């Protein structure tokens, strides 16, 4: 009798062990699949619904952490270039030359560093990297959880002010009129290792004739025809 039952018992144990192994394999496959991120088509951005992962310095400092300074510079240049354009659009049409006067230039440069200028911006994770989202970065459109407010407007104000310490307001306006605003303020400094050309969103250019008028008027002695081209590349 025992000889007859033993094969049945061993077969039953074998079946149970096989079923358990199959369940474990399925569970492992599910875990691996959940840990994998699906491949994205070229140019697509992944969505993140968790808050951006920031270091303690990035959470508490009143100054822009180093890894964000190039993007912060892009924000400042986008705000300033847009404000210059807005101010120029208000010049009466009867004036032949659409060039701002000293008072308008001074007010525009001073106002660009107000904390409210940072209101349209936030930080968000794009494809696993924490970056800024806002008007200066029109290609960053993926949905997800973003973070703004807090210390960021204060950091913007402090950083923005530091960009203009070495330049007079009319000199900054010259950069803008010559199409070199991003090059002079950003590519020479905080964006030097991050990029070599001017992003389209911060590329403000005017006609060469206007640029030459600006240089002659200010007596800067610059060769505007050389400043017009190639200065957005290092």
MDAnalysis code that builds the backbone (N, CA, C; Angstrom):
import MDAnalysis as mda
import numpy as np

u = mda.Universe.empty(702, n_residues=234, atom_resindex=np.repeat(np.arange(234), 3), trajectory=True)
u.add_TopologyAttr("name", ["N", "CA", "C"] * 234)
u.add_TopologyAttr("resid", np.arange(1, 235))
u.add_TopologyAttr("resname", ["UNK", "UNK", "UNK", "UNK", "UNK", "UNK", "UNK", "UNK", "UNK", "UNK", "UNK", "UNK", "UNK", "UNK", "UNK", "UNK", "UNK", "UNK", "UNK", "UNK", "UNK", "UNK", "UNK", "UNK", "UNK", "UNK", "UNK", "UNK", "UNK", "UNK", "UNK", "UNK", "UNK", "UNK", "UNK", "UNK", "UNK", "UNK", "UNK", "UNK", "UNK", "UNK", "UNK", "UNK", "UNK", "UNK", "UNK", "UNK", "UNK", "UNK", "UNK", "UNK", "UNK", "UNK", "UNK", "UNK", "UNK", "UNK", "UNK", "UNK", "UNK", "UNK", "UNK", "UNK", "UNK", "UNK", "UNK", "UNK", "UNK", "UNK", "UNK", "UNK", "UNK", "UNK", "UNK", "UNK", "UNK", "UNK", "UNK", "UNK", "UNK", "UNK", "UNK", "UNK", "UNK", "UNK", "UNK", "UNK", "UNK", "UNK", "UNK", "UNK", "UNK", "UNK", "UNK", "UNK", "UNK", "UNK", "UNK", "UNK", "UNK", "UNK", "UNK", "UNK", "UNK", "UNK", "UNK", "UNK", "UNK", "UNK", "UNK", "UNK", "UNK", "UNK", "UNK", "UNK", "UNK", "UNK", "UNK", "UNK", "UNK", "UNK", "UNK", "UNK", "UNK", "UNK", "UNK", "UNK", "UNK", "UNK", "UNK", "UNK", "UNK", "UNK", "UNK", "UNK", "UNK", "UNK", "UNK", "UNK", "UNK", "UNK", "UNK", "UNK", "UNK", "UNK", "UNK", "UNK", "UNK", "UNK", "UNK", "UNK", "UNK", "UNK", "UNK", "UNK", "UNK", "UNK", "UNK", "UNK", "UNK", "UNK", "UNK", "UNK", "UNK", "UNK", "UNK", "UNK", "UNK", "UNK", "UNK", "UNK", "UNK", "UNK", "UNK", "UNK", "UNK", "UNK", "UNK", "UNK", "UNK", "UNK", "UNK", "UNK", "UNK", "UNK", "UNK", "UNK", "UNK", "UNK", "UNK", "UNK", "UNK", "UNK", "UNK", "UNK", "UNK", "UNK", "UNK", "UNK", "UNK", "UNK", "UNK", "UNK", "UNK", "UNK", "UNK", "UNK", "UNK", "UNK", "UNK", "UNK", "UNK", "UNK", "UNK", "UNK", "UNK", "UNK", "UNK", "UNK", "UNK", "UNK", "UNK", "UNK", "UNK", "UNK", "UNK", "UNK", "UNK", "UNK", "UNK", "UNK", "UNK", "UNK"])
u.atoms.positions = np.array([
    [0.836, -1.216, 0.000],
    [0.000, 0.000, 0.000],
    [0.866, 1.260, 0.000],
    [1.914, 1.238, 0.838],
    [2.801, 2.396, 0.911],
    [3.522, 2.624, -0.410],
    [3.832, 1.503, -1.065],
    [4.523, 1.634, -2.338],
    [3.630, 2.315, -3.371],
    [2.347, 2.100, -3.281],
    [1.417, 2.732, -4.208],
    [1.197, 4.216, -3.901],
    [1.186, 4.563, -2.601],
    [0.930, 5.951, -2.196],
    [2.141, 6.855, -2.383],
    [3.333, 6.334, -2.298],
    [4.546, 7.146, -2.354],
    [4.672, 7.899, -3.686],
    [4.484, 7.252, -4.819],
    [4.568, 8.008, -6.085],
    [3.527, 9.113, -6.182],
    [2.322, 8.806, -5.671],
    [1.271, 9.830, -5.697],
    [1.680, 11.033, -4.850],
    [2.245, 10.774, -3.681],
    [2.672, 11.852, -2.781],
    [3.770, 12.693, -3.425],
    [4.761, 12.009, -4.018],
    [5.868, 12.737, -4.646],
    [5.376, 13.580, -5.821],
    [4.434, 13.054, -6.605],
    [3.884, 13.807, -7.733],
    [3.150, 15.057, -7.254],
    [2.402, 14.889, -6.145],
    [1.663, 16.039, -5.592],
    [2.614, 17.135, -5.144],
    [3.698, 16.746, -4.460],
    [4.704, 17.726, -4.011],
    [5.329, 18.435, -5.194],
    [5.618, 17.696, -6.238],
    [6.221, 18.274, -7.446],
    [5.313, 19.341, -8.068],
    [4.016, 19.018, -8.165],
    [3.057, 19.952, -8.750],
    [2.968, 21.234, -7.925],
    [2.934, 21.087, -6.586],
    [2.847, 22.254, -5.711],
    [4.066, 23.143, -5.874],
    [5.245, 22.529, -5.898],
    [6.482, 23.315, -6.044],
    [6.539, 24.030, -7.384],
    [6.085, 23.389, -8.434],
    [6.073, 24.034, -9.761],
    [5.135, 25.238, -9.786],
    [3.957, 25.066, -9.172],
    [3.004, 26.180, -9.114],
    [3.580, 27.361, -8.356],
    [4.295, 27.075, -7.242],
    [4.884, 28.154, -6.443],
    [5.976, 28.884, -7.220],
    [6.781, 28.097, -7.943],
    [7.852, 28.711, -8.741],
    [7.270, 29.610, -9.822],
    [6.177, 29.164, -10.440],
    [5.539, 29.970, -11.489],
    [5.003, 31.280, -10.930],
    [4.379, 31.232, -9.753],
    [3.861, 32.450, -9.125],
    [4.993, 33.417, -8.797],
    [6.119, 32.880, -8.299],
    [7.265, 33.744, -7.972],
    [7.814, 34.402, -9.236],
    [7.908, 33.646, -10.322],
    [8.414, 34.211, -11.576],
    [7.517, 35.317, -12.087],
    [6.199, 35.093, -12.001],
    [5.251, 36.124, -12.452],
    [5.386, 37.380, -11.608],
    [5.506, 37.215, -10.284],
    [5.642, 38.367, -9.389],
    [6.917, 39.139, -9.693],
    [8.022, 38.416, -9.954],
    [9.287, 39.083, -10.270],
    [9.185, 39.838, -11.590],
    [8.507, 39.224, -12.577],
    [8.342, 39.906, -13.862],
    [7.542, 41.186, -13.711],
    [6.513, 41.148, -12.874],
    [5.694, 42.342, -12.643],
    [6.521, 43.441, -11.997],
    [7.340, 43.079, -10.997],
    [8.178, 44.069, -10.322],
    [9.163, 44.696, -11.299],
    [9.761, 43.865, -12.152],
    [10.711, 44.416, -13.119],
    [10.013, 45.339, -14.104],
    [8.831, 44.944, -14.554],
    [8.101, 45.783, -15.501],
    [7.696, 47.101, -14.885],
    [7.295, 47.078, -13.603],
    [6.898, 48.315, -12.937],
    [8.085, 49.238, -12.733],
    [9.272, 48.669, -12.573],
    [10.459, 49.494, -12.355],
    [10.998, 50.109, -13.625],
    [10.544, 49.573, -14.771],
    [11.009, 50.101, -16.041],
    [10.133, 51.252, -16.494],
    [10.766, 52.291, -17.047],
    [10.017, 53.399, -17.634],
    [9.903, 53.144, -19.127],
    [8.731, 53.263, -19.679],
    [8.578, 53.017, -21.110],
    [9.426, 53.983, -21.928],
    [9.971, 53.480, -23.029],
    [10.799, 54.320, -23.891],
    [9.947, 55.436, -24.482],
    [10.518, 56.655, -24.484],
    [9.803, 57.818, -25.010],
    [10.222, 58.079, -26.442],
    [9.322, 58.537, -27.285],
    [9.710, 58.924, -28.647],
    [10.622, 60.138, -28.594],
    [11.435, 60.344, -29.634],
    [12.352, 61.494, -29.653],
    [11.627, 62.805, -29.405],
    [12.174, 63.627, -28.494],
    [11.593, 64.934, -28.194],
    [10.498, 64.916, -27.162],
    [10.009, 63.722, -26.785],
    [8.938, 63.645, -25.790],
    [9.502, 63.807, -24.393],
    [8.656, 64.256, -23.445],
    [9.065, 64.484, -22.066],
    [8.230, 63.607, -21.152],
    [8.908, 63.000, -20.177],
    [8.191, 62.154, -19.234],
    [7.509, 63.001, -18.172],
    [6.385, 62.501, -17.635],
    [5.640, 63.199, -16.609],
    [6.076, 62.722, -15.230],
    [6.130, 63.637, -14.281],
    [6.447, 63.275, -12.904],
    [5.405, 63.901, -11.993],
    [4.783, 63.056, -11.156],
    [3.742, 63.556, -10.266],
    [4.200, 63.554, -8.815],
    [5.525, 63.619, -8.620],
    [6.100, 63.804, -7.296],
    [6.854, 65.123, -7.287],
    [6.999, 65.737, -6.113],
    [7.694, 67.012, -6.020],
    [9.157, 66.850, -6.407],
    [9.747, 67.872, -7.064],
    [11.156, 67.784, -7.443],
    [12.043, 67.516, -6.230],
    [13.038, 66.672, -6.414],
    [13.950, 66.297, -5.337],
    [15.035, 67.348, -5.210],
    [15.027, 68.109, -4.106],
    [15.972, 69.199, -3.893],
    [16.867, 68.904, -2.693],
    [18.107, 69.378, -2.782],
    [19.021, 69.241, -1.657],
    [18.648, 70.239, -0.569],
    [19.285, 70.134, 0.585],
    [18.993, 71.059, 1.684],
    [19.335, 72.488, 1.299],
    [20.463, 72.666, 0.582],
    [20.838, 74.011, 0.132],
    [19.782, 74.585, -0.796],
    [19.290, 73.750, -1.708],
    [18.304, 74.215, -2.671],
    [16.964, 74.538, -2.024],
    [16.711, 73.971, -0.870],
    [15.465, 74.242, -0.166],
    [15.543, 75.484, 0.718],
    [16.735, 75.795, 1.261],
    [16.825, 76.819, 2.300],
    [17.652, 78.050, 1.922],
    [18.516, 77.950, 0.930],
    [19.385, 79.065, 0.597],
    [18.612, 80.221, -0.023],
    [19.072, 81.450, 0.210],
    [18.477, 82.637, -0.391],
    [19.125, 82.970, -1.734],
    [20.047, 82.141, -2.175],
    [20.751, 82.373, -3.442],
    [20.538, 81.185, -4.366],
    [20.595, 81.446, -5.662],
    [20.414, 80.380, -6.627],
    [21.555, 79.380, -6.522],
    [21.255, 78.104, -6.302],
    [22.309, 77.078, -6.343],
    [22.981, 77.073, -7.715],
    [24.232, 76.674, -7.743],
    [25.019, 76.756, -8.968],
    [24.391, 76.092, -10.169],
    [23.744, 74.944, -9.976],
    [23.234, 74.206, -11.137],
    [22.036, 74.889, -11.797],
    [21.462, 75.899, -11.148],
    [20.307, 76.588, -11.721],
    [20.658, 77.968, -12.288],
    [21.909, 78.389, -12.167],
    [22.225, 79.776, -12.514],
    [22.135, 80.067, -14.013],
    [22.457, 79.090, -14.835],
    [22.325, 79.325, -16.271],
    [20.857, 79.531, -16.634],
    [19.984, 78.696, -16.090],
    [18.558, 78.853, -16.375],
    [18.021, 80.139, -15.756],
    [18.520, 80.500, -14.576],
    [18.114, 81.765, -13.964],
    [18.499, 82.937, -14.856],
    [19.675, 82.840, -15.475],
    [20.128, 83.895, -16.379],
    [19.213, 83.982, -17.599],
    [18.790, 82.842, -18.103],
    [17.861, 82.845, -19.232],
    [16.546, 83.534, -18.854],
    [16.089, 83.304, -17.645],
    [14.846, 83.936, -17.187],
    [15.006, 85.451, -17.140],
    [16.124, 85.916, -16.584],
    [16.369, 87.361, -16.493],
    [16.410, 87.977, -17.887],
    [17.155, 87.355, -18.796],
    [17.286, 87.898, -20.154],
    [15.940, 87.886, -20.876],
    [15.169, 86.834, -20.693],
    [13.843, 86.789, -21.330],
    [12.956, 87.912, -20.785],
    [12.974, 88.099, -19.475],
    [12.168, 89.177, -18.878],
    [12.631, 90.542, -19.367],
    [13.945, 90.765, -19.381],
    [14.469, 92.077, -19.757],
    [14.225, 92.361, -21.236],
    [14.513, 91.383, -22.086],
    [14.293, 91.589, -23.516],
    [12.829, 91.860, -23.824],
    [11.946, 91.124, -23.169],
    [10.507, 91.332, -23.366],
    [10.089, 92.719, -22.891],
    [10.646, 93.159, -21.757],
    [10.305, 94.488, -21.230],
    [10.836, 95.594, -22.143],
    [12.030, 95.401, -22.696],
    [12.560, 96.382, -23.652],
    [11.641, 96.457, -24.879],
    [11.207, 95.317, -25.371],
    [10.310, 95.302, -26.523],
    [9.001, 96.025, -26.221],
    [8.455, 95.767, -25.026],
    [7.204, 96.412, -24.635],
    [7.374, 97.923, -24.555],
    [8.481, 98.358, -23.949],
    [8.737, 99.799, -23.823],
    [8.914, 100.445, -25.193],
    [9.603, 99.779, -26.097],
    [9.806, 100.330, -27.435],
    [8.493, 100.409, -28.213],
    [7.602, 99.472, -27.952],
    [6.320, 99.482, -28.671],
    [5.460, 100.679, -28.292],
    [5.769, 101.318, -27.179],
    [4.996, 102.470, -26.707],
    [5.555, 103.804, -27.220],
    [6.680, 103.747, -27.942],
    [7.245, 104.966, -28.513],
    [6.296, 105.483, -29.606],
    [5.944, 106.763, -29.594],
    [5.003, 107.303, -30.596],
    [5.444, 106.985, -32.019],
    [4.478, 106.657, -32.854],
    [4.776, 106.269, -34.227],
    [5.409, 107.404, -35.033],
    [5.172, 108.641, -34.618],
    [5.719, 109.766, -35.373],
    [7.234, 109.857, -35.255],
    [7.802, 109.186, -34.252],
    [9.258, 109.172, -34.098],
    [9.849, 108.163, -35.073],
    [10.861, 108.596, -35.818],
    [11.455, 107.737, -36.829],
    [12.262, 106.596, -36.201],
    [12.915, 106.862, -35.113],
    [13.791, 105.854, -34.495],
    [13.146, 105.331, -33.218],
    [12.913, 104.025, -33.170],
    [12.272, 103.393, -32.010],
    [13.337, 103.024, -30.984],
    [13.906, 104.057, -30.372],
    [14.975, 103.851, -29.401],
    [14.572, 104.478, -28.072],
    [14.785, 103.753, -26.986],
    [14.396, 104.243, -25.666],
    [15.338, 105.346, -25.178],
    [14.775, 106.271, -24.406],
    [15.584, 107.296, -23.769],
    [16.194, 106.781, -22.476],
    [17.063, 107.588, -21.886],
    [17.805, 107.164, -20.692],
    [16.879, 106.789, -19.533],
    [15.834, 107.571, -19.308],
    [14.933, 107.306, -18.177],
    [14.214, 105.974, -18.374],
    [13.717, 105.725, -19.585],
    [13.026, 104.459, -19.862],
    [13.966, 103.271, -19.718],
    [15.188, 103.427, -20.163],
    [16.177, 102.348, -20.035],
    [16.441, 102.052, -18.563],
    [16.651, 103.108, -17.780],
    [16.931, 102.943, -16.355],
    [15.780, 102.233, -15.644],
    [14.559, 102.680, -15.901],
    [13.393, 102.080, -15.243],
    [13.216, 100.612, -15.643],
    [13.442, 100.314, -16.898],
    [13.259, 98.942, -17.374],
    [14.254, 97.990, -16.722],
    [15.513, 98.404, -16.657],
    [16.540, 97.547, -16.056],
    [16.303, 97.385, -14.559],
    [15.910, 98.448, -13.892],
    [15.675, 98.371, -12.449],
    [14.472, 97.490, -12.126],
    [13.429, 97.586, -12.924],
    [12.199, 96.841, -12.631],
    [12.300, 95.353, -12.941],
    [13.237, 94.964, -13.794],
    [13.301, 93.556, -14.209],
    [13.687, 92.632, -13.065],
    [14.264, 93.189, -12.003],
    [14.697, 92.363, -10.877],
    [13.656, 92.268, -9.756],
    [12.475, 92.815, -9.969],
    [11.435, 92.692, -8.956],
    [10.993, 91.232, -8.820],
    [10.682, 90.824, -7.595],
    [10.343, 89.423, -7.332],
    [9.149, 88.950, -8.155],
    [8.225, 89.858, -8.446],
    [7.023, 89.476, -9.185],
    [7.346, 88.970, -10.596],
    [8.520, 89.336, -11.101],
    [8.915, 88.901, -12.435],
    [9.134, 87.392, -12.495],
    [9.273, 86.768, -11.325],
    [9.496, 85.325, -11.283],
    [8.181, 84.551, -11.168],
    [7.074, 85.254, -11.006],
    [5.787, 84.594, -10.764],
    [5.417, 83.541, -11.819],
    [5.706, 83.744, -13.111],
    [5.288, 82.737, -14.104],
    [6.130, 81.457, -14.081],
    [7.135, 81.394, -13.196],
    [8.080, 80.277, -13.249],
    [7.927, 79.334, -12.056],
    [8.307, 78.102, -12.297],
    [8.328, 77.072, -11.258],
    [9.381, 76.047, -11.660],
    [9.694, 75.128, -10.749],
    [10.617, 74.055, -11.090],
    [9.849, 72.745, -11.170],
    [10.284, 71.881, -12.054],
    [9.595, 70.624, -12.300],
    [10.605, 69.605, -12.817],
    [10.302, 68.350, -12.627],
    [11.182, 67.300, -13.122],
    [10.809, 66.948, -14.554],
    [11.800, 67.060, -15.457],
    [11.633, 66.689, -16.855],
    [12.641, 65.600, -17.184],
    [12.130, 64.434, -17.557],
    [13.004, 63.322, -17.937],
    [14.058, 63.039, -16.880],
    [13.643, 63.099, -15.619],
    [14.539, 62.768, -14.520],
    [15.443, 63.892, -14.070],
    [15.307, 65.087, -14.659],
    [16.160, 66.219, -14.296],
    [15.294, 67.393, -13.861],
    [15.660, 68.028, -12.745],
    [14.898, 69.158, -12.229],
    [15.292, 70.421, -12.989],
    [14.309, 71.071, -13.608],
    [14.566, 72.265, -14.406],
    [13.428, 73.266, -14.223],
    [13.634, 74.475, -14.729],
    [12.612, 75.507, -14.645],
    [11.597, 75.361, -15.777],
    [10.392, 75.797, -15.465],
    [9.307, 75.798, -16.444],
    [8.709, 77.200, -16.472],
    [8.507, 77.752, -17.674],
    [7.946, 79.089, -17.783],
    [8.197, 79.669, -19.163],
    [7.887, 80.952, -19.368],
    [7.965, 81.564, -20.697],
    [9.331, 81.479, -21.374],
    [10.413, 81.459, -20.619],
    [11.747, 81.388, -21.220],
    [12.072, 79.997, -21.744],
    [11.232, 79.012, -21.410],
    [11.473, 77.621, -21.799],
    [10.212, 77.047, -22.454],
    [9.837, 77.531, -23.635],
    [8.565, 77.150, -24.255],
    [8.470, 75.671, -24.619],
    [9.598, 74.977, -24.706],
    [9.564, 73.561, -25.089],
    [9.241, 72.640, -23.911],
    [9.276, 73.161, -22.710],
    [9.023, 72.328, -21.540],
    [7.536, 72.384, -21.194],
    [6.814, 71.442, -21.747],
    [5.358, 71.477, -21.640],
    [4.764, 70.245, -20.977],
    [5.580, 69.277, -20.571],
    [5.047, 68.037, -19.993],
    [4.283, 68.337, -18.704],
    [3.166, 67.615, -18.513],
    [2.400, 67.772, -17.282],
    [3.160, 67.145, -16.120],
    [2.873, 67.596, -14.915],
    [3.533, 67.049, -13.735],
    [3.447, 68.015, -12.575],
    [3.962, 67.597, -11.437],
    [3.925, 68.431, -10.238],
    [5.107, 69.400, -10.252],
    [4.822, 70.678, -10.126],
    [5.853, 71.702, -10.117],
    [5.876, 72.408, -8.765],
    [6.947, 73.168, -8.540],
    [7.131, 73.846, -7.259],
    [7.568, 75.292, -7.523],
    [6.881, 76.243, -6.917],
    [7.233, 77.646, -7.073],
    [7.074, 78.376, -5.744],
    [7.190, 79.693, -5.775],
    [7.067, 80.456, -4.533],
    [8.222, 80.179, -3.598],
    [7.971, 80.268, -2.301],
    [9.023, 80.015, -1.319],
    [10.179, 80.982, -1.471],
    [11.386, 80.427, -1.512],
    [12.584, 81.253, -1.641],
    [12.891, 81.623, -3.091],
    [12.223, 81.015, -4.044],
    [12.612, 81.231, -5.437],
    [12.495, 82.683, -5.892],
    [11.421, 83.420, -5.599],
    [11.380, 84.827, -5.999],
    [12.498, 85.661, -5.365],
    [12.849, 85.358, -4.112],
    [13.949, 86.072, -3.444],
    [15.265, 85.757, -4.137],
    [15.466, 84.490, -4.465],
    [16.687, 84.089, -5.175],
    [16.776, 84.795, -6.524],
    [15.627, 84.883, -7.212],
    [15.614, 85.575, -8.498],
    [16.051, 87.027, -8.337],
    [15.501, 87.715, -7.369],
    [15.830, 89.124, -7.155],
    [17.317, 89.313, -6.858],
    [17.862, 88.459, -5.980],
    [19.281, 88.569, -5.624],
    [20.177, 88.266, -6.821],
    [19.849, 87.224, -7.536],
    [20.670, 86.837, -8.681],
    [20.583, 87.882, -9.790],
    [19.389, 88.336, -10.071],
    [19.176, 89.329, -11.122],
    [20.004, 90.583, -10.864],
    [19.981, 91.061, -9.630],
    [20.754, 92.260, -9.305],
    [22.238, 92.075, -9.531],
    [22.742, 90.877, -9.252],
    [24.178, 90.631, -9.411],
    [24.612, 90.645, -10.874],
    [23.695, 90.345, -11.788],
    [24.060, 90.314, -13.207],
    [24.440, 91.682, -13.745],
    [23.897, 92.738, -13.155],
    [24.084, 94.076, -13.709],
    [25.094, 94.914, -12.930],
    [25.810, 94.296, -12.010],
    [26.764, 95.047, -11.204],
    [27.910, 95.610, -12.032],
    [28.277, 94.939, -13.109],
    [29.435, 95.342, -13.908],
    [29.070, 96.217, -15.100],
    [27.779, 96.464, -15.322],
    [27.365, 97.169, -16.528],
    [26.467, 98.363, -16.192],
    [26.620, 99.425, -16.965],
    [25.691, 100.550, -16.883],
    [24.424, 100.188, -17.644],
    [23.319, 100.841, -17.288],
    [22.036, 100.496, -17.895],
    [22.040, 100.694, -19.407],
    [22.660, 101.792, -19.883],
    [22.664, 102.030, -21.329],
    [23.531, 101.000, -22.055],
    [24.542, 100.463, -21.377],
    [25.359, 99.415, -21.972],
    [24.544, 98.120, -22.144],
    [23.728, 97.818, -21.139],
    [22.857, 96.650, -21.227],
    [21.873, 96.817, -22.381],
    [21.352, 98.019, -22.553],
    [20.431, 98.276, -23.665],
    [21.139, 98.112, -25.008],
    [22.404, 98.517, -25.079],
    [23.195, 98.287, -26.293],
    [23.283, 96.793, -26.604],
    [23.535, 95.993, -25.578],
    [23.605, 94.534, -25.779],
    [22.310, 94.034, -26.417],
    [21.213, 94.519, -25.888],
    [19.900, 94.106, -26.393],
    [19.710, 94.541, -27.842],
    [20.021, 95.786, -28.157],
    [19.815, 96.313, -29.502],
    [20.713, 95.615, -30.520],
    [21.862, 95.146, -30.080],
    [22.807, 94.491, -30.980],
    [22.579, 92.976, -31.072],
    [21.590, 92.470, -30.332],
    [21.306, 91.045, -30.358],
    [22.256, 90.218, -29.520],
    [22.981, 90.863, -28.596],
    [24.002, 90.160, -27.804],
    [23.671, 90.078, -26.320],
    [22.432, 90.311, -25.951],
    [22.080, 90.372, -24.531],
    [22.374, 89.051, -23.825],
    [21.951, 87.944, -24.403],
    [22.185, 86.651, -23.768],
    [23.666, 86.299, -23.775],
    [24.339, 86.628, -24.863],
    [25.772, 86.342, -24.942],
    [26.535, 87.074, -23.848],
    [26.291, 88.357, -23.708],
    [27.059, 89.170, -22.755],
    [26.733, 88.808, -21.309],
    [25.457, 88.583, -21.002],
    [25.070, 88.354, -19.606],
    [25.192, 86.891, -19.187],
    [25.006, 85.971, -20.137],
    [24.912, 84.555, -19.758],
    [25.995, 83.663, -20.355],
    [26.147, 83.691, -21.678],
    [27.095, 82.769, -22.305],
    [28.528, 83.014, -21.851],
    [28.854, 84.241, -21.525],
    [30.207, 84.541, -21.043],
    [30.434, 84.066, -19.617],
    [29.352, 83.787, -18.907],
    [29.489, 83.507, -17.473],
    [28.814, 82.191, -17.088],
    [27.615, 82.252, -16.568],
    [27.007, 81.069, -15.959],
    [26.516, 80.030, -16.950],
    [26.427, 80.376, -18.230],
    [26.016, 79.393, -19.233],
    [27.198, 78.935, -20.093],
    [28.372, 79.348, -19.730],
    [29.541, 79.057, -20.566],
    [29.760, 77.563, -20.761],
    [29.548, 76.774, -19.708],
    [29.774, 75.325, -19.794],
    [28.509, 74.538, -20.146],
    [27.379, 75.234, -20.234],
    [26.111, 74.544, -20.465],
    [25.651, 74.597, -21.912],
    [26.025, 75.645, -22.643],
    [25.587, 75.799, -24.030],
    [26.530, 76.723, -24.765],
    [26.406, 76.740, -26.091],
    [27.290, 77.577, -26.908],
    [26.526, 78.541, -27.808],
    [25.221, 78.407, -27.899],
    [24.427, 79.292, -28.742],
    [23.265, 79.880, -27.949],
    [22.662, 80.897, -28.505],
    [21.557, 81.584, -27.849],
    [20.232, 80.882, -28.125],
    [19.507, 80.430, -27.098],
    [18.191, 79.817, -27.315],
    [17.244, 80.811, -27.982],
    [16.361, 80.307, -28.793],
    [15.465, 81.170, -29.564],
    [14.621, 82.065, -28.670],
    [14.189, 81.555, -27.508],
    [13.297, 82.322, -26.634],
    [13.968, 83.556, -26.043],
    [15.304, 83.601, -26.044],
    [16.009, 84.759, -25.479],
    [16.883, 85.435, -26.533],
    [16.537, 85.232, -27.790],
    [17.300, 85.824, -28.891],
    [16.569, 87.068, -29.378],
    [17.023, 88.232, -28.935],
    [16.389, 89.499, -29.305],
    [17.303, 90.229, -30.287],
    [16.827, 90.382, -31.514],
    [17.644, 91.010, -32.544],
    [16.909, 92.184, -33.188],
    [17.703, 93.132, -33.672],
    [17.158, 94.287, -34.368],
    [17.879, 94.430, -35.707],
    [17.440, 95.400, -36.516],
    [18.099, 95.623, -37.801],
    [19.476, 96.200, -37.572],
    [20.387, 95.932, -38.485],
    [21.755, 96.410, -38.371],
    [21.811, 97.929, -38.377],
    [20.941, 98.567, -39.160],
    [20.931, 100.037, -39.225],
    [20.662, 100.631, -37.860],
    [19.692, 100.063, -37.134],
    [19.396, 100.568, -35.806],
    [20.580, 100.372, -34.879],
    [21.256, 99.235, -34.974],
    [22.405, 98.973, -34.117],
    [23.499, 100.005, -34.352],
    [23.744, 100.347, -35.623],
    [24.788, 101.325, -35.927],
    [24.401, 102.698, -35.395],
    [23.112, 103.050, -35.462],
    [22.661, 104.321, -34.910],
    [22.942, 104.387, -33.413],
    [22.660, 103.282, -32.709],
    [22.874, 103.247, -31.272],
    [24.336, 103.487, -30.954],
    [25.248, 102.818, -31.679],
    [26.672, 102.957, -31.394],
    [27.158, 104.377, -31.664],
    [26.722, 104.981, -32.752],
    [27.165, 106.340, -33.046],
    [26.624, 107.324, -32.016],
    [25.375, 107.106, -31.615],
    [24.759, 108.021, -30.660],
    [25.486, 108.009, -29.318],
    [25.851, 106.814, -28.849],
    [26.506, 106.700, -27.544],
    [28.003, 106.900, -27.613],
    [28.560, 107.014, -28.844],
    [29.995, 107.214, -28.971],
    [30.790, 106.050, -28.434],
    [30.257, 104.838, -28.560],
    [30.927, 103.689, -27.963],
    [32.120, 103.231, -28.771],
    [32.144, 103.605, -30.055],
    [33.268, 103.190, -30.868],
    [33.229, 101.727, -31.256],
    [32.111, 101.039, -31.057],
    [32.015, 99.614, -31.381],
    [31.740, 99.441, -32.867],
    [32.214, 98.353, -33.403],
    [31.916, 98.007, -34.780],
    [30.675, 97.136, -34.785],
    [29.530, 97.742, -35.030],
    [28.272, 97.031, -34.870],
    [28.100, 95.913, -35.877],
    [28.683, 96.077, -37.066],
    [28.539, 95.021, -38.056],
    [29.191, 93.727, -37.577],
    [30.197, 93.826, -36.748],
    [30.824, 92.632, -36.182],
    [30.056, 92.103, -35.004],
    [29.425, 93.008, -34.229],
    [28.666, 92.576, -33.067],
    [27.390, 91.884, -33.478],
    [26.867, 92.215, -34.654],
    [25.576, 91.690, -35.067],
    [25.609, 90.187, -35.263],
    [26.694, 89.661, -35.811],
    [26.730, 88.253, -36.179],
    [27.816, 87.531, -35.380],
    [27.506, 86.301, -35.011],
    [28.504, 85.420, -34.431],
    [28.748, 85.565, -32.973],
    [28.182, 86.593, -32.343],
    [28.464, 86.776, -30.931],
    [27.600, 85.905, -30.043],
    [26.702, 85.138, -30.633],
    [25.946, 84.202, -29.820],
    [26.612, 82.841, -29.837],
    [27.837, 82.795, -30.298],
    [28.611, 81.558, -30.259],
    [29.963, 81.843, -29.653],
    [30.451, 80.887, -28.849],
    [31.757, 81.034, -28.205],
    [32.841, 80.481, -29.117],
])
